[in-house]
């Protein structure tokens, strides 16, 4: 009889636990919305199917984050892209009623988010850059050096690249002014140096150190990047990443050098990722034991714990 009662009590307890509503996942539930900014030749979503931040938006939202994907000119100067991003940040704030946003920019998008944080620091809680060439990309210098200003080659390449940006914009549902030669110049060492001279916050003062962890108005600064150009034989883009990596004199992700990616608090600069892996591309085909989505998820949790 006693065993029967004990069994009944345990059964009722288990059923009661099952009947309770599942606890909501709040691991990524930051105080302020997260705004993701794409890099050169990027997009928010093509045909509403292929996302630039592949699987990252839904992963962050599953943990309670409010996430917004932005779209700026695929090819343009950092200032022009930054202005386009600022307008969208202001729209996000108007729609959500939030006072600030957490900005995360990949590649050229990292320069865009720095611009927004510099011109409107009151709107920005944190800035995170991912695989961003803060001190220039050697491939950009190589290409720029071989395209004479005002030459026929410059005109032709500028025309085709700008039109590629236009097509990408149309496919993603947005059309914005393009300036391919301006975009290329923005990513050279000269271009990024000029940009940093105007917007120096977070940039290391040593060749491969960390930058200031916070801005003048309390914004937090972070960065991370990868250093493995070739991570998966099944990803066709890895072969191009490996080829472009030979232009660099330091470890790199295929397009951005390790030290060039440093900004603010360097969370890690040697992930087993190439430049596209950093945003879980292409289609999530990345290194077997590295999950880019989990890196974004961890950063959102870090921001949450910092009260951001």
ZAVEXLUM-139587 format. One record per residue (C-alpha): residue in one letter; x, y, z; residue number from 1. Coordinates in pm, 1 decimal, always signed. Example, Ala and Ser with C-alpha at 12.3 -4.5 7.8 and 13.67 -1.06 7.14 Angstrom:
% ZAVEXLUM-139587
<residuo: a; X: +1230.0; Y: -450.0; Z: +780.0; num: 1>
<residuo: s; X: +1367.0; Y: -106.0; Z: +714.0; num: 2>
This chain:
% ZAVEXLUM-139587
<residuo: x; X: +0.0; Y: +0.0; Z: +0.0; num: 1>
<residuo: x; X: +279.4; Y: +238.0; Z: +94.1; num: 2>
<residuo: x; X: +460.8; Y: +169.8; Z: -236.3; num: 3>
<residuo: x; X: +140.3; Y: +229.8; Z: -429.4; num: 4>
<residuo: x; X: +93.1; Y: +567.8; Z: -260.9; num: 5>
<residuo: x; X: +454.3; Y: +661.0; Z: -324.5; num: 6>
<residuo: x; X: +416.9; Y: +568.2; Z: -690.7; num: 7>
<residuo: x; X: +97.6; Y: +772.5; Z: -717.0; num: 8>
<residuo: x; X: +264.0; Y: +1077.2; Z: -561.0; num: 9>
<residuo: x; X: +561.8; Y: +1053.5; Z: -797.6; num: 10>
<residuo: x; X: +332.3; Y: +1012.4; Z: -1097.0; num: 11>
<residuo: x; X: +131.4; Y: +1320.0; Z: -999.4; num: 12>
<residuo: x; X: +452.1; Y: +1519.5; Z: -949.9; num: 13>
<residuo: x; X: +587.0; Y: +1422.5; Z: -1292.5; num: 14>
<residuo: x; X: +256.3; Y: +1504.8; Z: -1459.9; num: 15>
<residuo: x; X: +252.8; Y: +1840.0; Z: -1283.8; num: 16>
<residuo: x; X: +598.2; Y: +1919.0; Z: -1417.5; num: 17>
<residuo: x; X: +493.1; Y: +1822.7; Z: -1768.2; num: 18>
<residuo: x; X: +186.5; Y: +2041.2; Z: -1740.5; num: 19>
<residuo: x; X: +390.6; Y: +2349.6; Z: -1657.3; num: 20>
<residuo: x; X: +451.5; Y: +2586.9; Z: -1947.5; num: 21>
<residuo: x; X: +805.1; Y: +2567.7; Z: -2089.9; num: 22>
<residuo: x; X: +1033.0; Y: +2844.4; Z: -1974.9; num: 23>
<residuo: x; X: +1115.1; Y: +3093.8; Z: -2243.9; num: 24>
<residuo: x; X: +1478.0; Y: +3101.5; Z: -2356.6; num: 25>
<residuo: x; X: +1617.3; Y: +3443.3; Z: -2260.7; num: 26>
<residuo: x; X: +1986.8; Y: +3373.6; Z: -2320.7; num: 27>
<residuo: x; X: +2016.0; Y: +3640.6; Z: -2592.8; num: 28>
<residuo: x; X: +1751.5; Y: +3881.2; Z: -2461.1; num: 29>
<residuo: x; X: +1948.0; Y: +4205.7; Z: -2465.7; num: 30>
<residuo: x; X: +1807.5; Y: +4529.1; Z: -2325.8; num: 31>
<residuo: x; X: +1851.3; Y: +4704.2; Z: -2659.8; num: 32>
<residuo: x; X: +1775.1; Y: +4569.9; Z: -3009.7; num: 33>
<residuo: x; X: +2056.9; Y: +4406.1; Z: -3206.8; num: 34>
<residuo: x; X: +2119.7; Y: +4557.8; Z: -3550.2; num: 35>
<residuo: x; X: +2321.6; Y: +4352.4; Z: -3801.1; num: 36>
<residuo: x; X: +2510.2; Y: +4529.9; Z: -4081.5; num: 37>
<residuo: x; X: +2640.8; Y: +4348.7; Z: -4392.1; num: 38>
<residuo: x; X: +2969.6; Y: +4391.9; Z: -4573.9; num: 39>
<residuo: x; X: +3068.8; Y: +4483.3; Z: -4929.3; num: 40>
<residuo: x; X: +2853.4; Y: +4317.3; Z: -5196.0; num: 41>
<residuo: x; X: +2624.2; Y: +4212.1; Z: -4913.5; num: 42>
<residuo: x; X: +2248.6; Y: +4213.9; Z: -4870.8; num: 43>
<residuo: x; X: +1987.4; Y: +4145.2; Z: -4609.9; num: 44>
<residuo: x; X: +1813.9; Y: +3861.2; Z: -4795.4; num: 45>
<residuo: x; X: +1806.4; Y: +3750.9; Z: -5161.4; num: 46>
<residuo: x; X: +1460.9; Y: +3650.8; Z: -5286.9; num: 47>
<residuo: x; X: +1362.3; Y: +3629.8; Z: -4920.8; num: 48>
<residuo: x; X: +1541.7; Y: +3293.8; Z: -4910.4; num: 49>
<residuo: x; X: +1918.8; Y: +3337.3; Z: -4879.9; num: 50>
<residuo: x; X: +2007.1; Y: +3548.5; Z: -4578.2; num: 51>
<residuo: x; X: +2343.9; Y: +3719.5; Z: -4551.9; num: 52>
<residuo: x; X: +2361.7; Y: +3638.0; Z: -4180.1; num: 53>
<residuo: x; X: +2261.8; Y: +3281.3; Z: -4253.3; num: 54>
<residuo: x; X: +2058.3; Y: +3134.7; Z: -3968.3; num: 55>
<residuo: x; X: +2193.7; Y: +3393.3; Z: -3724.9; num: 56>
<residuo: x; X: +1885.9; Y: +3614.5; Z: -3699.9; num: 57>
<residuo: x; X: +1652.2; Y: +3326.9; Z: -3610.9; num: 58>
<residuo: x; X: +1907.0; Y: +3181.3; Z: -3368.3; num: 59>
<residuo: x; X: +1933.2; Y: +3509.6; Z: -3180.1; num: 60>
<residuo: x; X: +1558.2; Y: +3560.7; Z: -3179.8; num: 61>
<residuo: x; X: +1506.1; Y: +3212.6; Z: -3035.6; num: 62>
<residuo: x; X: +1683.9; Y: +3334.2; Z: -2722.7; num: 63>
<residuo: x; X: +1469.8; Y: +3644.9; Z: -2685.1; num: 64>
<residuo: x; X: +1669.0; Y: +3903.9; Z: -2881.6; num: 65>
<residuo: x; X: +1508.3; Y: +4167.4; Z: -3098.9; num: 66>
<residuo: x; X: +1709.5; Y: +4151.8; Z: -3421.7; num: 67>
<residuo: x; X: +1703.6; Y: +4379.6; Z: -3725.1; num: 68>
<residuo: x; X: +1888.4; Y: +4318.8; Z: -4052.8; num: 69>
<residuo: x; X: +1989.2; Y: +4631.5; Z: -4238.7; num: 70>
<residuo: x; X: +2073.7; Y: +4701.0; Z: -4601.7; num: 71>
<residuo: x; X: +2315.1; Y: +4965.4; Z: -4729.1; num: 72>
<residuo: x; X: +2472.3; Y: +5025.0; Z: -5073.2; num: 73>
<residuo: x; X: +2669.6; Y: +4714.2; Z: -5167.7; num: 74>
<residuo: x; X: +2953.8; Y: +4926.0; Z: -5306.1; num: 75>
<residuo: x; X: +3014.8; Y: +5273.9; Z: -5165.5; num: 76>
<residuo: x; X: +3233.1; Y: +5468.8; Z: -4926.8; num: 77>
<residuo: x; X: +3216.7; Y: +5398.1; Z: -4555.2; num: 78>
<residuo: x; X: +3059.0; Y: +5737.2; Z: -4492.5; num: 79>
<residuo: x; X: +2785.8; Y: +5684.7; Z: -4754.3; num: 80>
<residuo: x; X: +2712.5; Y: +5335.5; Z: -4624.3; num: 81>
<residuo: x; X: +2720.9; Y: +5467.0; Z: -4268.7; num: 82>
<residuo: x; X: +2465.1; Y: +5736.2; Z: -4344.3; num: 83>
<residuo: x; X: +2232.0; Y: +5475.9; Z: -4495.9; num: 84>
<residuo: x; X: +2277.4; Y: +5259.8; Z: -4186.9; num: 85>
<residuo: x; X: +2210.7; Y: +5552.7; Z: -3953.6; num: 86>
<residuo: x; X: +1873.7; Y: +5617.2; Z: -4118.5; num: 87>
<residuo: x; X: +1776.5; Y: +5254.1; Z: -4056.4; num: 88>
<residuo: x; X: +1896.3; Y: +5264.9; Z: -3696.3; num: 89>
<residuo: x; X: +1673.1; Y: +5566.2; Z: -3639.1; num: 90>
<residuo: x; X: +1384.4; Y: +5374.5; Z: -3797.0; num: 91>
<residuo: x; X: +1445.1; Y: +5075.4; Z: -3565.6; num: 92>
<residuo: x; X: +1442.7; Y: +5305.4; Z: -3263.1; num: 93>
<residuo: x; X: +1121.9; Y: +5473.4; Z: -3378.1; num: 94>
<residuo: x; X: +949.0; Y: +5137.6; Z: -3428.7; num: 95>
<residuo: x; X: +1066.1; Y: +4975.2; Z: -3106.0; num: 96>
<residuo: x; X: +1069.5; Y: +5271.3; Z: -2871.8; num: 97>
<residuo: x; X: +1418.8; Y: +5168.4; Z: -2761.8; num: 98>
<residuo: x; X: +1668.1; Y: +5435.6; Z: -2662.7; num: 99>
<residuo: x; X: +1971.5; Y: +5267.6; Z: -2820.6; num: 100>
<residuo: x; X: +2084.4; Y: +4973.4; Z: -3031.9; num: 101>
<residuo: x; X: +2362.5; Y: +4715.7; Z: -3023.0; num: 102>
<residuo: x; X: +2542.1; Y: +4733.3; Z: -3358.3; num: 103>
<residuo: x; X: +2718.7; Y: +4430.4; Z: -3508.1; num: 104>
<residuo: x; X: +2889.9; Y: +4479.5; Z: -3845.2; num: 105>
<residuo: x; X: +3065.0; Y: +4225.1; Z: -4065.5; num: 106>
<residuo: x; X: +3353.5; Y: +4318.0; Z: -4294.6; num: 107>
<residuo: x; X: +3290.7; Y: +4665.0; Z: -4444.6; num: 108>
<residuo: x; X: +2982.9; Y: +4674.5; Z: -4222.3; num: 109>
<residuo: x; X: +3218.0; Y: +4711.0; Z: -3926.5; num: 110>
<residuo: x; X: +3328.3; Y: +5049.0; Z: -4060.2; num: 111>
<residuo: x; X: +2963.9; Y: +5144.6; Z: -4112.4; num: 112>
<residuo: x; X: +2874.5; Y: +5074.3; Z: -3750.4; num: 113>
<residuo: x; X: +3179.0; Y: +5268.6; Z: -3632.4; num: 114>
<residuo: x; X: +3053.4; Y: +5564.9; Z: -3834.9; num: 115>
<residuo: x; X: +2707.8; Y: +5551.5; Z: -3678.5; num: 116>
<residuo: x; X: +2855.8; Y: +5523.7; Z: -3328.6; num: 117>
<residuo: x; X: +3079.7; Y: +5824.3; Z: -3398.0; num: 118>
<residuo: x; X: +2819.6; Y: +6061.6; Z: -3540.6; num: 119>
<residuo: x; X: +2533.5; Y: +5954.2; Z: -3311.0; num: 120>
<residuo: x; X: +2689.3; Y: +5803.9; Z: -2999.1; num: 121>
<residuo: x; X: +2369.5; Y: +5872.6; Z: -2807.0; num: 122>
<residuo: x; X: +2192.6; Y: +5605.2; Z: -3012.7; num: 123>
<residuo: x; X: +2450.2; Y: +5328.7; Z: -2965.4; num: 124>
<residuo: x; X: +2493.7; Y: +5097.5; Z: -2665.7; num: 125>
<residuo: x; X: +2765.5; Y: +4879.1; Z: -2818.4; num: 126>
<residuo: x; X: +2965.9; Y: +4823.7; Z: -3134.5; num: 127>
<residuo: x; X: +3089.0; Y: +4480.0; Z: -3240.5; num: 128>
<residuo: x; X: +3290.6; Y: +4427.8; Z: -3556.7; num: 129>
<residuo: x; X: +3340.2; Y: +4089.1; Z: -3721.1; num: 130>
<residuo: x; X: +3623.1; Y: +4034.8; Z: -3970.4; num: 131>
<residuo: x; X: +3653.2; Y: +4408.5; Z: -4039.9; num: 132>
<residuo: x; X: +3967.8; Y: +4555.2; Z: -4203.0; num: 133>
<residuo: x; X: +4013.6; Y: +4847.3; Z: -3963.9; num: 134>
<residuo: x; X: +4370.3; Y: +4897.5; Z: -4086.2; num: 135>
<residuo: x; X: +4299.3; Y: +4809.2; Z: -4447.6; num: 136>
<residuo: x; X: +4290.0; Y: +4494.6; Z: -4657.4; num: 137>
<residuo: x; X: +4600.3; Y: +4406.4; Z: -4856.1; num: 138>
<residuo: x; X: +4392.8; Y: +4274.0; Z: -5144.5; num: 139>
<residuo: x; X: +4222.9; Y: +4613.7; Z: -5172.7; num: 140>
<residuo: x; X: +4564.2; Y: +4783.4; Z: -5186.7; num: 141>
<residuo: x; X: +4679.4; Y: +4540.3; Z: -5455.1; num: 142>
<residuo: x; X: +4373.1; Y: +4605.1; Z: -5672.2; num: 143>
<residuo: x; X: +4371.8; Y: +4981.3; Z: -5618.9; num: 144>
<residuo: x; X: +4741.5; Y: +5006.8; Z: -5713.3; num: 145>
<residuo: x; X: +4669.5; Y: +4839.2; Z: -6046.5; num: 146>
<residuo: x; X: +4376.4; Y: +5059.6; Z: -6142.3; num: 147>
<residuo: x; X: +4493.2; Y: +5404.0; Z: -6250.0; num: 148>
<residuo: x; X: +4273.4; Y: +5693.3; Z: -6151.6; num: 149>
<residuo: x; X: +4057.6; Y: +5810.3; Z: -6441.2; num: 150>
<residuo: x; X: +4172.2; Y: +5524.3; Z: -6664.9; num: 151>
<residuo: x; X: +3954.0; Y: +5319.6; Z: -6896.9; num: 152>
<residuo: x; X: +4011.3; Y: +5015.6; Z: -6673.8; num: 153>
<residuo: x; X: +3888.7; Y: +5204.8; Z: -6368.8; num: 154>
<residuo: x; X: +3579.6; Y: +5319.6; Z: -6556.4; num: 155>
<residuo: x; X: +3495.9; Y: +4971.7; Z: -6681.7; num: 156>
<residuo: x; X: +3552.7; Y: +4797.3; Z: -6349.0; num: 157>
<residuo: x; X: +3365.0; Y: +5068.5; Z: -6165.8; num: 158>
<residuo: x; X: +3075.9; Y: +5036.5; Z: -6407.8; num: 159>
<residuo: x; X: +3045.0; Y: +4658.7; Z: -6377.6; num: 160>
<residuo: x; X: +3094.2; Y: +4649.2; Z: -6000.1; num: 161>
<residuo: x; X: +2844.6; Y: +4927.4; Z: -5943.0; num: 162>
<residuo: x; X: +2592.6; Y: +4750.0; Z: -6160.6; num: 163>
<residuo: x; X: +2654.4; Y: +4429.4; Z: -5968.8; num: 164>
<residuo: x; X: +2563.9; Y: +4623.8; Z: -5656.7; num: 165>
<residuo: x; X: +2250.6; Y: +4750.0; Z: -5828.3; num: 166>
<residuo: x; X: +2149.7; Y: +4395.4; Z: -5925.3; num: 167>
<residuo: x; X: +2211.5; Y: +4265.9; Z: -5572.5; num: 168>
<residuo: x; X: +2002.9; Y: +4551.7; Z: -5440.9; num: 169>
<residuo: x; X: +1718.4; Y: +4472.6; Z: -5677.7; num: 170>
<residuo: x; X: +1728.7; Y: +4103.6; Z: -5588.8; num: 171>
<residuo: x; X: +1706.5; Y: +4190.5; Z: -5220.5; num: 172>
<residuo: x; X: +1433.4; Y: +4446.3; Z: -5278.8; num: 173>
<residuo: x; X: +1638.5; Y: +4763.8; Z: -5230.5; num: 174>
<residuo: x; X: +1807.1; Y: +5005.7; Z: -5470.4; num: 175>
<residuo: x; X: +2066.3; Y: +5253.5; Z: -5349.0; num: 176>
<residuo: x; X: +2346.8; Y: +5461.8; Z: -5505.7; num: 177>
<residuo: x; X: +2661.5; Y: +5263.0; Z: -5584.7; num: 178>
<residuo: x; X: +3025.5; Y: +5375.2; Z: -5600.3; num: 179>
<residuo: x; X: +3249.6; Y: +5072.5; Z: -5652.4; num: 180>
<residuo: x; X: +3576.8; Y: +5261.8; Z: -5684.2; num: 181>
<residuo: x; X: +3494.2; Y: +5459.0; Z: -5371.5; num: 182>
<residuo: x; X: +3424.0; Y: +5132.3; Z: -5190.0; num: 183>
<residuo: x; X: +3756.7; Y: +4984.3; Z: -5297.6; num: 184>
<residuo: x; X: +3944.8; Y: +5294.3; Z: -5186.4; num: 185>
<residuo: x; X: +3768.7; Y: +5288.3; Z: -4850.3; num: 186>
<residuo: x; X: +3917.7; Y: +4946.6; Z: -4771.6; num: 187>
<residuo: x; X: +4278.5; Y: +5029.4; Z: -4859.3; num: 188>
<residuo: x; X: +4527.5; Y: +5116.8; Z: -4587.1; num: 189>
<residuo: x; X: +4512.8; Y: +5480.0; Z: -4697.3; num: 190>
<residuo: x; X: +4132.5; Y: +5479.5; Z: -4694.2; num: 191>
<residuo: x; X: +4097.6; Y: +5317.1; Z: -4352.6; num: 192>
<residuo: x; X: +4368.8; Y: +5541.5; Z: -4208.1; num: 193>
<residuo: x; X: +4177.8; Y: +5849.2; Z: -4323.6; num: 194>
<residuo: x; X: +3856.8; Y: +5703.5; Z: -4179.3; num: 195>
<residuo: x; X: +4022.9; Y: +5630.6; Z: -3843.7; num: 196>
<residuo: x; X: +4170.1; Y: +5980.8; Z: -3832.0; num: 197>
<residuo: x; X: +3811.4; Y: +6109.1; Z: -3826.0; num: 198>
<residuo: x; X: +3663.6; Y: +5828.9; Z: -3615.5; num: 199>
<residuo: x; X: +3942.3; Y: +5684.3; Z: -3395.2; num: 200>
<residuo: x; X: +3733.8; Y: +5534.8; Z: -3113.2; num: 201>
<residuo: x; X: +3812.9; Y: +5170.0; Z: -3039.2; num: 202>
<residuo: x; X: +4111.8; Y: +5139.2; Z: -3272.4; num: 203>
<residuo: x; X: +4433.4; Y: +5000.6; Z: -3116.5; num: 204>
<residuo: x; X: +4726.0; Y: +5240.5; Z: -3094.3; num: 205>
<residuo: x; X: +4973.5; Y: +4952.9; Z: -3134.0; num: 206>
<residuo: x; X: +5017.6; Y: +4735.7; Z: -3442.1; num: 207>
<residuo: x; X: +4830.8; Y: +4433.0; Z: -3310.9; num: 208>
<residuo: x; X: +4686.1; Y: +4529.9; Z: -2974.1; num: 209>
<residuo: x; X: +4339.2; Y: +4589.5; Z: -2839.1; num: 210>
<residuo: x; X: +4156.4; Y: +4919.9; Z: -2853.7; num: 211>
<residuo: x; X: +3964.7; Y: +5106.3; Z: -2586.6; num: 212>
<residuo: x; X: +3691.5; Y: +4888.3; Z: -2437.5; num: 213>
<residuo: x; X: +3445.6; Y: +5175.7; Z: -2402.4; num: 214>
<residuo: x; X: +3360.1; Y: +5501.8; Z: -2573.2; num: 215>
<residuo: x; X: +3315.8; Y: +5850.3; Z: -2429.5; num: 216>
<residuo: x; X: +2945.0; Y: +5789.5; Z: -2369.7; num: 217>
<residuo: x; X: +2984.8; Y: +5440.4; Z: -2230.2; num: 218>
<residuo: x; X: +2946.7; Y: +5240.9; Z: -2551.9; num: 219>
<residuo: x; X: +3114.4; Y: +4900.0; Z: -2536.2; num: 220>
<residuo: x; X: +3351.8; Y: +4800.3; Z: -2818.5; num: 221>
<residuo: x; X: +3422.0; Y: +4440.7; Z: -2925.7; num: 222>
<residuo: x; X: +3562.9; Y: +4246.5; Z: -3219.3; num: 223>
<residuo: x; X: +3633.2; Y: +3894.1; Z: -3339.7; num: 224>
<residuo: x; X: +3761.0; Y: +3729.5; Z: -3657.8; num: 225>
<residuo: x; X: +3886.1; Y: +3406.6; Z: -3811.0; num: 226>
<residuo: x; X: +4222.8; Y: +3299.4; Z: -3950.3; num: 227>
<residuo: x; X: +4148.4; Y: +2989.2; Z: -4158.1; num: 228>
<residuo: x; X: +4079.3; Y: +3067.5; Z: -4525.4; num: 229>
<residuo: x; X: +3999.5; Y: +2704.4; Z: -4612.5; num: 230>
<residuo: x; X: +3763.4; Y: +2527.3; Z: -4372.1; num: 231>
<residuo: x; X: +3544.2; Y: +2290.4; Z: -4573.4; num: 232>
<residuo: x; X: +3613.9; Y: +2112.9; Z: -4902.7; num: 233>
<residuo: x; X: +3240.4; Y: +2110.4; Z: -4976.4; num: 234>
<residuo: x; X: +3221.4; Y: +2490.4; Z: -4984.9; num: 235>
<residuo: x; X: +3316.4; Y: +2619.6; Z: -5329.6; num: 236>
<residuo: x; X: +3383.9; Y: +2970.2; Z: -5191.5; num: 237>
<residuo: x; X: +3666.5; Y: +2835.4; Z: -4974.4; num: 238>
<residuo: x; X: +3887.2; Y: +2788.8; Z: -5280.1; num: 239>
<residuo: x; X: +3857.2; Y: +3160.2; Z: -5360.7; num: 240>
<residuo: x; X: +3926.2; Y: +3248.3; Z: -4997.3; num: 241>
<residuo: x; X: +4241.8; Y: +3036.7; Z: -5001.4; num: 242>
<residuo: x; X: +4361.6; Y: +3202.0; Z: -5321.1; num: 243>
<residuo: x; X: +4305.8; Y: +3555.8; Z: -5192.8; num: 244>
<residuo: x; X: +4478.6; Y: +3470.7; Z: -4863.7; num: 245>
<residuo: x; X: +4816.4; Y: +3463.3; Z: -5043.6; num: 246>
<residuo: x; X: +4804.4; Y: +3844.0; Z: -5078.4; num: 247>
<residuo: x; X: +4849.8; Y: +3880.3; Z: -4703.0; num: 248>
<residuo: x; X: +5165.3; Y: +3884.4; Z: -4494.8; num: 249>
<residuo: x; X: +4990.9; Y: +3772.7; Z: -4174.8; num: 250>
<residuo: x; X: +4737.8; Y: +3509.2; Z: -4078.3; num: 251>
<residuo: x; X: +4400.3; Y: +3604.3; Z: -4220.6; num: 252>
<residuo: x; X: +4048.4; Y: +3490.6; Z: -4302.0; num: 253>
<residuo: x; X: +4102.9; Y: +3512.8; Z: -4676.6; num: 254>
<residuo: x; X: +4019.1; Y: +3883.2; Z: -4702.8; num: 255>
<residuo: x; X: +4114.8; Y: +4047.1; Z: -4371.7; num: 256>
<residuo: x; X: +4435.8; Y: +4018.0; Z: -4172.0; num: 257>
<residuo: x; X: +4425.7; Y: +3910.8; Z: -3807.3; num: 258>
<residuo: x; X: +4571.5; Y: +4231.3; Z: -3663.2; num: 259>
<residuo: x; X: +4371.1; Y: +4452.4; Z: -3898.1; num: 260>
<residuo: x; X: +4051.4; Y: +4307.6; Z: -3750.5; num: 261>
<residuo: x; X: +4130.8; Y: +4427.7; Z: -3397.0; num: 262>
<residuo: x; X: +3886.4; Y: +4675.4; Z: -3246.6; num: 263>
<residuo: x; X: +3797.9; Y: +4746.0; Z: -2886.3; num: 264>
<residuo: x; X: +3800.9; Y: +4433.3; Z: -2671.7; num: 265>
<residuo: x; X: +3931.7; Y: +4156.5; Z: -2898.4; num: 266>
<residuo: x; X: +3722.1; Y: +3855.8; Z: -2801.8; num: 267>
<residuo: x; X: +3915.5; Y: +3625.2; Z: -3031.9; num: 268>
<residuo: x; X: +4110.6; Y: +3672.2; Z: -3354.8; num: 269>
<residuo: x; X: +4180.5; Y: +3313.7; Z: -3462.4; num: 270>
<residuo: x; X: +3850.9; Y: +3132.1; Z: -3502.3; num: 271>
<residuo: x; X: +3851.9; Y: +2837.1; Z: -3741.6; num: 272>
<residuo: x; X: +3660.8; Y: +3049.0; Z: -3993.9; num: 273>
<residuo: x; X: +3718.4; Y: +3226.9; Z: -4319.6; num: 274>
<residuo: x; X: +3562.4; Y: +3560.3; Z: -4414.1; num: 275>
<residuo: x; X: +3229.8; Y: +3408.4; Z: -4522.9; num: 276>
<residuo: x; X: +3218.6; Y: +3154.1; Z: -4239.9; num: 277>
<residuo: x; X: +3207.8; Y: +3447.4; Z: -3998.4; num: 278>
<residuo: x; X: +2843.8; Y: +3501.7; Z: -4100.3; num: 279>
<residuo: x; X: +2772.1; Y: +3128.9; Z: -4145.4; num: 280>
<residuo: x; X: +2807.8; Y: +3131.8; Z: -4524.0; num: 281>
<residuo: x; X: +2776.8; Y: +2972.5; Z: -4765.3; num: 282>
<residuo: x; X: +2450.6; Y: +2807.9; Z: -4648.7; num: 283>
<residuo: x; X: +2604.6; Y: +2707.7; Z: -4318.3; num: 284>
<residuo: x; X: +2885.8; Y: +2502.7; Z: -4474.6; num: 285>
<residuo: x; X: +3165.6; Y: +2590.6; Z: -4233.1; num: 286>
<residuo: x; X: +3435.7; Y: +2413.4; Z: -4031.3; num: 287>
<residuo: x; X: +3307.1; Y: +2090.2; Z: -3877.6; num: 288>
<residuo: x; X: +3369.8; Y: +2188.2; Z: -3516.0; num: 289>
<residuo: x; X: +3296.0; Y: +2561.9; Z: -3536.0; num: 290>
<residuo: x; X: +2946.3; Y: +2709.1; Z: -3522.3; num: 291>
<residuo: x; X: +2935.8; Y: +3080.5; Z: -3615.4; num: 292>
<residuo: x; X: +2578.9; Y: +3103.3; Z: -3483.5; num: 293>
<residuo: x; X: +2697.6; Y: +3012.3; Z: -3135.0; num: 294>
<residuo: x; X: +2957.5; Y: +3291.7; Z: -3147.7; num: 295>
<residuo: x; X: +2687.1; Y: +3549.2; Z: -3222.0; num: 296>
<residuo: x; X: +2469.5; Y: +3392.5; Z: -2953.4; num: 297>
<residuo: x; X: +2749.1; Y: +3417.9; Z: -2696.5; num: 298>
<residuo: x; X: +2806.0; Y: +3782.2; Z: -2786.0; num: 299>
<residuo: x; X: +2437.0; Y: +3860.5; Z: -2738.2; num: 300>
<residuo: x; X: +2453.0; Y: +3696.7; Z: -2395.9; num: 301>
<residuo: x; X: +2763.9; Y: +3902.1; Z: -2314.5; num: 302>
<residuo: x; X: +2574.8; Y: +4219.6; Z: -2406.2; num: 303>
<residuo: x; X: +2278.2; Y: +4106.4; Z: -2198.5; num: 304>
<residuo: x; X: +2496.2; Y: +4047.0; Z: -1894.0; num: 305>
<residuo: x; X: +2650.8; Y: +4390.6; Z: -1940.3; num: 306>
<residuo: x; X: +2302.1; Y: +4544.1; Z: -1918.3; num: 307>
<residuo: x; X: +2299.0; Y: +4632.1; Z: -2285.8; num: 308>
